[in-house]
Amino acid sequence: MGSVYSVSSLAEHWGCGTDTVYSLIKSGDLPAFKLGGRLLRVRSEEVEKFECQNIASNDIEKSSPSSGTRTDDATDIRLERMIERPQRPQLVHSGTDAR
């Protein structure tokens, strides 16, 4: 068996809080096991697998040209939809009132 991380050492390694690591474990995104029935540990192989699947793809997204789409803000999404929506044709009124 390879090395293992405690929740706190993994949080330090990733530069995040222990709550983030606990959330990943609870959601099943990061497999962990209990040591002594209580202490959570994460195998280094699982950490490496998680990093390859998640962190590398985030780095690629940051370094690749932007598609112009932002999904992190609901206001931006609404504005983007309004911009992309084709304009409705303007109604032109004919008759005696049109000048």
Buried (B, 14 or more C-beta within 10 A) or exposed (E): EEEBBBBEBBBBEBEEEBEBBBEBBEEEEBBBEEEEEEEBBBBBEBBEEBEEEEEEEEEEEEEEEEEEEEEEEEEEEEEBEEEEEEEEEEEEEEEEEEE
